[in-house]
Amino acid sequence: MKQHFLEGNEATAYAAYHAGCRFFAGYPITPATSILNTMLKILPPAGGIVLQAEDEISAAGYCIGAAAAGMKAMTATSGPGMSLCSEQISFAVGAEIPMVIVNVQRLGPSTGSATRGADGDIQSMRWGGNFGGLPLIVLAPTDAADCFVLTVHAFNLAERYRCPVMIASNKEIGMTKESIDLTSLSAEMTSGVQKLNFCESADHNPPPLFRKTSSTHGPDNYLTTAPEEIAAMLEQMRHKIESNIEQFTFYDEIAAPDAETMILTYGVTARAAKAACRMLHAEGKAVSLLVLKTLWPVPEKLIREKTKNLKRIIVAEMNMGQYVREIERVLRDKQVEFLGQMNGQLIPPSRIKEAVCG
């Protein structure tokens, strides 16, 4: 076993290379810049391409072009850059372009505190583009090892479902160095790496598109205004993802058989939640934990299954209340409580423990 001491951002870059990514375009922005820097070390010696774009709009556009030409492509940015990317993300959705977008979130709004983490973009990653409610895939790591594993999954999913896939990281995950066994993770993930090229098809994929347009198109891939063709295209784009959510529902859990309360969380807050669970269990108090690593589409079946015998759900997240709205929608028959903060500091285990006991 060989340990590597890596930032989450570095693990993301190595995972992208492992998954077959040979094109990266980005614009420097704290706290995502070390992904660009790491890709500059990795890709050119391997024959890959790294571009520092003039802005995030261009970076995403370069990735769309590279992906349409058959390359596995990735960009990385933070909240302000994600806002600029929204038009290109919508293009990638409409043209069914497979690409990976890493959002290393920071405290906002706007420029905010660039060196402080938060999970303030959770809703905007899902609803921030003009794609009419069509689903996106968003995965959320909790640590550096997750950054590696979920990035490989992201490339696989982008290829399989012909869509942009986002990684919802944040500053505390992306810029914290940890010891991980990268060799073991690489071997474990190798069997899952897709070897498709852009003109091939796989189960559940849409038909391959050789003509790329952001406009509504029919089966021949030409512009159409026919209502029945538009409806069929949009339904296919919705169905290809939503009908397969169970194939990419990633999560961790700590199940306490006698518990009436569950902590539900994601991202770096999951680490504090696990510590809080250990403290509570040591005191003989039963509480369960569900850590979601697939945020969008919402894994509704999993959430209902894991909470069916529980009365109270505490949703902990580093914002002013974003994903809790989805849990309230899914679990209308449960007592759902929100625990959050957005002040540039992590939610500590003690605060989660107090919320459970209160």
Helices and strands as residue ranges (DSSP letters): E 4-7, H 8-18, E 23-26, H 33-42, G 44-46, E 49-52, H 56-68, E 73-77, H 79-95, E 99-105, H 122-127, E 137-139, H 144-161, E 164-170, H 171-174, E 177-180, H 182-190, H 227-242, G 245-248, E 251-254, E 261-265, H 269-282, E 288-292, E 294-296, H 300-307, E 312-317, H 324-330, E 335-340, H 349-357
